[in-house]
Amino acid sequence: MPLLKKLVPMSLLVATLIGLICPAKAQSNKKSKYVVIGYVGGYKGLFDTSMVNATKLTHINYAFVDVQHNRAWLRHRKTDTINFKNLLKLKKVNPSLKVLISIGGWTWSGNFSDAALSDTSRKAFAESAVDILRKYNLDGIDIDWEYPADKGNGNIHRLEDKQNYTLMFKALREELDGLEKETGKKLLLTAAVGGFKRFLQQTEMDKAAKYLDYVNMMTYDYFQDSLGIAVHHTNLYASKKYNTRDDADEAVKNFVEAGVPISKLVMGIALYGRSSSVSDVKQYGLGMKTVQHMRGGGYTYLKDSLINKSGFKYYRDRDAMASYLFNPLTKQFISYDDEWSVAKKCNYVVKYKMAGIMFWEYADDKKEYLINTVDRSLKVR
């Protein structure tokens, strides 16, 4: 019997042989544990897909498809068609990549309320959206209604949007199920949602989430214009330097409390900054009264041109896990995500077993500084 101690366990021997015989196959079958969803913008026309590194993404959400006459409508059909073809070519690099259409957005959410108003309008909308998937061989639908029962960007809105938002997803899921039966291909339904409590008060996210694969939280654009002060626009936690109203951690807790499984929640990061001029240099601009809002710029630009350059100094609010720049001469304040804050958000996703990370939008980080941080932070898990 002592000889048995020298024998290799059968399970280990089999696993070793499999790895030696077909290591490439074993590696290619490995699925990503977390989703990494990147929004790419086709709303201006042709999108340069050569900048997209498909190996660092699990999903691409193509922004945007418009809503017209209760139908999902390709506003730039000629360039949209080219963009779809080019995005689908990325599957040669990453065969498991999913390409979805994102419908709406801040500018094109004006007609959602009409499209979701009745059984007839919802069915027409759902059919038209699924027809786009059918025609271009895409993988799913993302709804970015900004926002139900809210004027948003001058939108038509009704109190009934709260219930109709849920019914719209039901109609979409039914149409997607029908196409799945035709093709045998799994199709996704997701939503981009406001990362603030008012969004939950104006929707039934517990009911809506039953139809959704992922809930993409827009945990950015925390303007707080009503306060009239310079704030973090994409902070993970509350700041102690001003009276914080919104933060990502609070949003996650609120969505879970509202009945959304945390395993469906996707943390949003911003690949761009928000900027304003302020009236005072105290606290390096943070929490000071705003005078004027300005363009912040994409992160590649911020990192290469402004961080500790051109009169700007870099600061961290460690309570909020948020980075910012301040120029004391011009009194310009810029809030943004950087490698440090993104790594903190990725750690949060892992710790609380969220679905993954999404970001807006790819073109703002052409050198992939933040995208690489997400890739490193989540792939090693």
C-alpha positions in Angstrom: 0.0 0.0 0.0 2.8 2.6 0.5 3.3 2.5 -3.2 -0.1 4.3 -3.7 1.3 7.4 -2.1 3.6 7.9 -5.1 0.8 7.5 -7.7 -0.6 10.6 -9.3 -4.4 11.1 -8.6 -6.4 10.0 -11.6 -8.3 13.3 -11.8 -5.1 15.3 -11.9 -3.6 12.9 -14.5 -6.7 13.3 -16.8 -6.7 17.1 -16.4 -3.0 17.2 -17.3 -3.5 15.0 -20.4 -6.4 17.2 -21.6 -4.3 20.3 -21.2 -1.4 18.8 -23.2 -3.6 17.4 -26.0 -5.8 20.5 -26.5 -4.5 23.5 -24.6 -5.8 26.0 -27.1 -9.3 24.6 -27.0 -9.4 24.6 -23.2 -8.3 28.3 -23.2 -10.8 29.4 -25.9 -13.7 27.9 -24.1 -13.0 30.0 -21.0 -15.8 32.5 -20.5 -15.3 36.0 -18.9 -16.6 36.1 -15.4 -17.6 39.7 -15.7 -19.2 41.7 -18.5 -17.4 44.7 -19.9 -19.9 46.7 -22.0 -18.6 49.5 -24.1 -20.9 52.1 -25.8 -19.8 53.2 -29.2 -21.3 56.2 -30.9 -22.7 56.0 -34.4 -25.0 59.0 -33.8 -22.7 61.3 -35.7 -22.2 59.0 -38.6 -19.3 56.6 -39.4 -17.5 55.2 -36.3 -13.9 54.3 -36.5 -14.1 50.6 -35.4 -10.4 50.2 -35.9 -9.9 51.8 -32.4 -12.0 49.1 -30.7 -10.1 46.3 -29.0 -12.6 43.5 -29.1 -10.6 41.3 -26.7 -11.2 43.7 -23.9 -15.0 43.7 -24.3 -17.8 41.3 -23.9 -20.5 43.5 -25.3 -20.8 46.5 -27.6 -23.8 48.8 -27.3 -24.3 50.8 -30.5 -25.6 54.2 -29.8 -28.1 55.2 -30.9 -31.3 54.1 -32.6 -34.0 56.7 -32.7 -37.7 56.4 -31.8 -40.1 57.8 -34.5 -43.8 57.1 -35.0 -43.8 54.3 -32.4 -41.0 52.6 -34.2 -37.3 52.0 -33.7 -35.7 54.0 -36.5 -32.2 54.2 -38.0 -31.8 57.9 -38.3 -28.5 57.5 -40.2 -29.3 54.2 -42.1 -26.5 54.5 -44.6 -23.7 54.9 -42.0 -25.5 52.7 -39.4 -25.4 49.9 -41.9 -21.7 50.3 -42.4 -21.0 50.6 -38.7 -23.0 47.3 -38.0 -20.9 45.4 -40.6 -17.7 46.7 -39.2 -18.6 46.0 -35.6 -19.6 42.5 -36.5 -16.2 41.9 -38.1 -14.8 42.3 -34.6 -16.2 38.9 -33.8 -13.3 37.4 -35.9 -11.1 38.6 -33.1 -13.5 37.8 -30.2 -16.2 35.2 -31.4 -18.1 35.6 -28.1 -18.5 39.4 -28.5 -22.1 40.5 -28.5 -23.3 43.6 -30.5 -26.5 45.3 -29.4 -28.4 48.3 -30.6 -29.0 51.0 -27.9 -32.3 52.8 -28.5 -32.8 56.4 -27.2 -30.2 58.3 -25.3 -30.5 61.8 -24.0 -31.3 63.3 -27.4 -33.5 60.6 -28.8 -35.8 59.7 -25.9 -38.5 62.2 -26.7 -41.0 59.7 -28.2 -40.6 56.7 -25.8 -43.7 57.6 -23.9 -45.8 57.5 -27.0 -44.2 54.2 -28.2 -44.9 52.6 -24.8 -48.4 53.9 -24.3 -50.6 51.1 -25.5 -50.5 47.4 -26.4 -50.6 48.3 -30.0 -47.8 50.9 -29.9 -45.6 48.7 -27.7 -46.0 45.7 -30.1 -45.2 47.9 -33.1 -42.2 49.3 -31.4 -41.0 45.9 -30.3 -41.4 44.4 -33.8 -39.5 47.2 -35.4 -36.6 46.9 -32.9 -36.4 43.2 -33.4 -36.6 43.6 -37.2 -33.3 45.6 -37.0 -31.7 42.6 -35.2 -33.0 40.2 -37.8 -31.9 42.3 -40.7 -28.4 43.0 -39.5 -27.7 39.8 -37.5 -27.2 41.6 -34.2 -27.4 40.2 -30.7 -29.8 42.2 -28.6 -31.5 45.5 -27.6 -30.5 48.0 -25.0 -33.1 50.6 -24.0 -31.8 54.0 -22.9 -34.9 55.9 -22.0 -33.9 59.2 -20.3 -36.2 59.1 -18.5 -39.7 57.6 -17.9 -42.2 60.0 -16.4 -39.6 62.8 -16.6 -39.2 65.7 -19.1 -35.6 64.9 -19.7 -34.5 66.7 -22.8 -38.0 68.1 -23.5 -39.5 64.7 -23.8 -43.2 63.7 -24.0 -43.8 62.2 -20.5 -46.7 60.8 -18.6 -47.4 59.4 -15.1 -48.3 56.1 -16.9 -44.7 55.8 -18.1 -44.0 54.1 -14.8 -46.1 51.0 -15.7 -45.6 51.3 -19.4 -41.8 51.1 -19.0 -42.3 47.6 -17.6 -44.8 46.6 -20.3 -42.4 47.8 -23.0 -39.8 45.4 -21.8 -42.4 42.6 -21.7 -43.3 43.3 -25.3 -39.7 43.4 -26.4 -38.9 40.1 -24.6 -41.8 38.4 -26.3 -40.6 39.5 -29.8 -37.0 38.5 -28.9 -38.2 35.1 -27.8 -39.9 34.7 -31.2 -36.7 35.5 -33.1 -34.8 33.2 -30.8 -37.1 30.3 -31.9 -36.4 31.2 -35.6 -32.7 31.4 -35.3 -31.7 29.3 -32.2 -29.6 32.2 -31.1 -29.7 33.7 -27.6 -30.8 37.4 -27.8 -30.2 39.9 -25.0 -32.4 42.7 -23.5 -30.7 45.3 -21.4 -31.4 48.8 -20.1 -29.3 51.9 -19.3 -30.8 53.4 -16.2 -30.4 56.6 -14.2 -28.1 56.1 -11.2 -30.2 58.2 -8.9 -33.2 57.5 -6.6 -35.7 59.5 -8.7 -35.4 57.0 -11.5 -36.5 54.2 -9.1 -39.5 56.3 -8.0 -40.7 56.7 -11.6 -40.2 53.0 -12.6 -41.0 49.5 -11.4 -37.5 48.2 -11.6 -38.3 45.0 -9.6 -40.8 44.0 -12.3 -38.8 45.4 -15.3 -35.6 43.5 -14.2 -37.4 40.2 -14.7 -37.2 40.8 -18.4 -33.7 42.2 -18.5 -30.3 40.4 -18.8 -28.4 43.4 -17.5 -29.2 46.7 -15.9 -26.5 49.3 -16.9 -26.3 51.9 -14.2 -25.3 55.4 -15.5 -23.4 56.2 -12.3 -22.1 59.4 -13.8 -23.3 62.9 -14.8 -24.0 63.7 -11.2 -24.4 67.4 -12.0 -26.4 68.6 -9.0 -27.1 71.8 -10.9 -29.9 72.6 -8.4 -27.2 73.0 -5.7 -25.1 75.3 -8.0 -21.8 73.9 -6.8 -18.9 72.0 -8.3 -19.3 68.3 -7.6 -17.9 64.9 -8.6 -19.8 63.7 -11.6 -18.9 60.0 -11.2 -18.0 59.3 -7.6 -18.1 55.8 -6.0 -19.0 57.0 -2.5 -20.3 60.2 -0.8 -17.9 63.1 -0.4 -17.4 64.7 3.0 -16.4 68.0 1.3 -20.0 69.0 0.3 -23.5 67.7 0.9 -23.5 64.8 -1.5 -26.8 63.9 -3.1 -25.7 61.0 -5.5 -23.0 58.4 -5.6 -22.6 55.0 -7.2 -22.6 53.0 -3.9 -25.9 54.6 -2.9 -27.4 53.9 -6.3 -26.4 50.2 -6.1 -28.0 49.9 -2.6 -31.2 51.7 -3.8 -31.6 49.4 -6.9 -31.1 46.3 -4.8 -33.6 47.6 -2.2 -36.0 48.2 -5.1 -35.8 44.5 -6.0 -33.1 44.3 -8.8 -30.8 41.4 -8.3 -27.2 42.7 -7.8 -26.0 40.0 -10.2 -27.8 41.9 -13.0 -26.4 45.3 -12.0 -23.5 46.8 -14.1 -21.4 49.6 -12.7 -21.0 52.6 -15.0 -17.7 54.5 -15.5 -17.2 57.7 -17.4 -14.5 58.0 -20.0 -14.8 61.8 -20.0 -14.7 64.7 -17.6 -17.2 67.4 -16.6 -15.9 70.9 -16.0 -17.0 74.2 -14.5 -15.5 77.5 -13.5 -16.0 78.3 -9.8 -16.1 81.4 -7.7 -13.6 80.4 -5.1 -10.3 78.5 -4.8 -11.2 76.9 -1.5 -11.0 73.1 -1.4 -9.4 73.3 -4.8 -12.8 74.2 -6.3 -14.7 71.2 -4.9 -18.0 72.2 -3.4 -17.6 75.8 -4.5 -20.3 77.8 -6.3 -20.3 77.3 -10.1 -20.1 80.2 -12.5 -20.1 78.5 -15.8 -20.1 74.9 -17.1 -17.5 73.9 -19.8 -16.5 70.9 -21.8 -14.4 68.5 -19.7 -12.9 66.4 -22.5 -12.2 62.7 -23.0 -9.8 60.9 -20.6 -7.1 60.4 -23.2 -7.0 64.2 -23.7 -7.1 64.8 -19.9 -4.3 62.5 -19.2 -2.1 63.6 -22.0 -2.7 67.3 -21.8 -4.0 68.5 -18.5 -3.2 66.3 -15.5 -0.5 68.2 -13.6 0.0 70.3 -16.8 -1.2 73.7 -18.2 -1.7 75.1 -14.6 -3.9 72.1 -13.5 -3.1 70.1 -10.4 -4.4 66.6 -9.7 -6.3 65.8 -6.5 -8.1 62.8 -4.9 -11.1 62.8 -2.7 -10.4 59.6 -0.9 -13.8 59.5 0.9 -15.6 59.7 -2.5 -13.0 57.6 -4.4 -13.1 60.3 -7.0 -10.4 62.3 -8.9 -10.4 65.9 -10.0 -8.3 68.7 -11.4 -8.2 72.3 -10.5 -6.5 75.4 -12.0 -6.3 78.1 -9.4 -5.5 80.8 -11.9 -8.5 80.2 -14.1 -10.6 78.7 -11.3 -11.5 75.7 -13.6 -12.6 72.5 -11.9 -12.7 69.1 -13.8 -14.2 65.9 -12.4 -13.6 62.6 -14.0 -12.7 58.9 -13.6 -9.0 57.9 -13.8 -7.1 54.6 -13.4 -7.2 54.9 -9.6 -11.0 55.5 -9.3 -11.8 52.9 -12.0 -9.8 50.3 -10.2 -11.8 51.1 -7.0 -15.0 50.6 -9.0 -13.8 47.3 -10.3 -12.9 46.1 -6.8 -16.4 47.1 -5.7 -18.0 45.1 -8.6 -16.0 42.0 -7.5 -16.6 42.5 -3.8 -20.4 42.7 -4.2 -20.7 40.2 -7.0 -22.1 42.7 -9.6 -22.4 41.7 -13.2 -19.5 43.9 -14.4 -18.6 47.2 -15.8 -20.0 49.4 -18.6 -18.6 52.7 -20.0 -19.6 55.7 -22.1 -18.1 56.1 -24.6 -15.2 54.3 -26.3 -13.9 57.2 -28.4 -13.2 59.3 -25.3 -10.3 57.0 -24.3 -8.6 56.3 -27.7 -5.4 55.2 -26.0 -7.4 52.9 -23.7 -6.0 54.1 -20.4 -9.2 53.3 -18.5 -10.2 50.4 -20.7 -6.9 48.7 -19.9 -7.5 49.3 -16.2 -10.9 47.6 -16.4 -9.3 44.7 -18.4 -6.5 44.2 -15.9 -8.8 44.6 -12.9 -11.4 42.1 -13.9 -9.5 39.5 -16.0 -7.3 38.6 -13.1 -10.2 37.7 -11.0 
